[in-house]
């Protein structure tokens, strides 16, 4: 009986949560419906004007967790990402050469740390962003994202 419990524990240790990542290089109706179901439809034009934009400019990726590593360039290129706000979460768009991968993060799973690097965490996955001039240009966007996160969590 102890052998069974040992095998079960080993299986549980190797299992990790796979984040919601979609390859959005080409339009796929099923993926778009799934994104809209999880994060809500994109903001309307008037809402975008009221929020003064819902997309960030590009960030430089410092490091990424192991279960997201397949979205990065394999060669020594600089890796970029951008963030799009949705009513119930954010889309982190990671570019890999000509491919675009989107990581869906609902607000209730979103955790943000601001230290030497700016990092976004959800479901055991993380993305660390370099604090450089691109980060400084996006300070207003980041504060807007934190405000929206707080508003949705209160509701």
C-alpha positions as CSV (number, residue, x, y, z in Angstrom):
1,X,0.0,0.0,0.0
2,X,2.8,2.4,0.7
3,X,4.2,1.9,-2.8
4,X,0.9,3.0,-4.3
5,X,0.9,6.3,-2.2
6,X,4.5,6.9,-3.2
7,X,3.7,6.5,-6.9
8,X,0.7,8.8,-6.6
9,X,2.8,11.4,-4.9
10,X,5.4,11.3,-7.6
11,X,2.8,11.8,-10.3
12,X,1.3,14.8,-8.4
13,X,4.7,16.4,-8.0
14,X,5.5,16.3,-11.7
15,X,2.1,17.7,-12.8
16,X,2.1,21.5,-13.3
17,X,-0.6,23.8,-14.4
18,X,-0.4,24.8,-18.1
19,X,-1.4,28.4,-18.5
20,X,-3.9,29.5,-21.0
21,X,-1.8,30.3,-24.1
22,X,-3.1,30.8,-27.6
23,X,-1.2,31.1,-30.8
24,X,-2.8,34.1,-32.4
25,X,-0.6,34.5,-35.5
26,X,-3.5,33.6,-37.7
27,X,-7.2,34.3,-36.9
28,X,-9.0,31.4,-35.3
29,X,-12.6,31.9,-34.5
30,X,-12.7,29.2,-31.7
31,X,-9.7,30.8,-30.0
32,X,-11.2,34.3,-30.2
33,X,-14.5,33.0,-28.7
34,X,-12.5,31.3,-25.9
35,X,-10.6,34.5,-25.2
36,X,-13.9,36.6,-25.2
37,X,-15.5,34.0,-22.9
38,X,-12.7,34.2,-20.3
39,X,-11.7,37.9,-20.4
40,X,-14.8,39.6,-22.0
41,X,-15.1,41.3,-25.4
42,X,-12.7,44.1,-26.2
43,X,-13.6,47.5,-24.9
44,X,-15.8,49.6,-27.1
45,X,-14.4,52.7,-28.9
46,X,-15.9,55.0,-26.4
47,X,-14.6,53.0,-23.4
48,X,-11.1,53.0,-25.0
49,X,-11.3,56.8,-25.2
50,X,-12.6,57.1,-21.7
51,X,-9.7,54.9,-20.4
52,X,-7.2,56.7,-22.6
53,X,-6.1,53.5,-24.3
54,X,-6.1,49.8,-23.4
55,X,-2.8,48.6,-24.8
56,X,0.8,49.1,-23.7
57,X,3.8,49.7,-25.9
58,X,6.3,46.9,-26.0
59,X,8.2,45.7,-23.0
60,X,11.5,43.8,-23.0
61,X,11.3,40.4,-21.4
62,X,14.0,39.7,-18.7
63,X,13.0,36.1,-17.9
64,X,10.0,33.7,-18.1
65,X,8.9,30.6,-16.2
66,X,9.6,27.2,-17.6
67,X,6.1,26.4,-18.7
68,X,6.0,29.6,-20.8
69,X,9.5,29.1,-22.3
70,X,8.2,27.7,-25.6
71,X,6.9,31.2,-26.5
72,X,10.4,32.7,-26.5
73,X,13.0,33.0,-29.3
74,X,15.5,30.1,-29.2
75,X,18.3,32.3,-30.5
76,X,19.8,35.2,-28.6
77,X,17.3,37.8,-29.8
78,X,15.6,40.3,-27.5
79,X,12.2,39.1,-26.6
80,X,9.3,41.5,-26.5
81,X,5.8,41.5,-25.0
82,X,2.9,43.9,-24.8
83,X,-0.2,43.9,-22.6
84,X,-3.9,44.5,-23.6
85,X,-6.6,45.3,-21.0
86,X,-9.9,43.5,-21.2
87,X,-13.0,43.9,-18.9
88,X,-12.2,40.7,-16.9
89,X,-8.5,40.3,-17.4
90,X,-5.4,41.0,-19.4
91,X,-3.8,39.5,-22.5
92,X,0.0,39.3,-22.5
93,X,1.1,39.2,-26.1
94,X,4.5,37.6,-26.6
95,X,6.2,37.8,-30.0
96,X,8.4,35.0,-31.2
97,X,9.9,36.0,-34.6
98,X,6.8,36.1,-36.7
99,X,4.5,34.3,-34.3
100,X,2.2,36.0,-31.7
101,X,1.3,34.1,-28.5
102,X,-1.3,35.4,-26.1
103,X,-1.3,34.5,-22.4
104,X,-4.8,35.0,-20.9
105,X,-4.8,36.1,-17.2
106,X,-8.1,36.8,-15.5
107,X,-7.9,39.6,-12.9
108,X,-8.6,37.3,-10.0
109,X,-5.5,35.2,-10.9
110,X,-3.2,38.2,-11.6
111,X,-0.4,38.9,-9.2
112,X,2.1,41.8,-9.8
113,X,5.4,42.4,-8.2
114,X,7.5,45.5,-8.6
115,X,11.1,45.1,-7.6
116,X,14.3,45.2,-9.6
117,X,12.2,43.8,-12.4
118,X,8.4,44.2,-13.0
119,X,6.9,40.7,-12.8
120,X,3.5,39.3,-13.7
121,X,2.4,36.0,-12.1
122,X,-0.6,33.7,-12.6
123,X,-1.2,30.0,-12.1
124,X,2.4,29.2,-11.2
125,X,3.7,31.0,-14.3
126,X,5.7,34.2,-14.3
127,X,7.0,36.8,-16.7
128,X,9.7,39.3,-15.6
129,X,10.0,42.6,-17.5
130,X,13.1,44.8,-17.7
131,X,12.8,48.2,-16.1
132,X,14.2,50.5,-18.8
133,X,12.8,53.4,-20.9
134,X,10.0,51.2,-22.3
135,X,8.9,50.5,-18.7
136,X,9.1,54.1,-17.8
137,X,6.9,55.1,-20.8
138,X,4.3,52.5,-19.7
139,X,4.1,53.7,-16.0
140,X,0.6,55.3,-16.6
141,X,-0.6,52.1,-18.3
142,X,0.6,49.9,-15.4
143,X,-1.1,52.1,-12.8
144,X,-4.3,51.9,-15.0
145,X,-4.0,48.1,-15.0
146,X,-3.6,47.9,-11.2
147,X,-6.6,50.2,-10.8
148,X,-8.8,48.0,-13.1
149,X,-7.6,44.9,-11.2
150,X,-8.6,46.4,-7.9
151,X,-12.0,47.5,-9.2
152,X,-12.9,44.1,-10.6
153,X,-11.8,42.3,-7.4
154,X,-14.0,44.6,-5.3
155,X,-17.1,43.8,-7.4
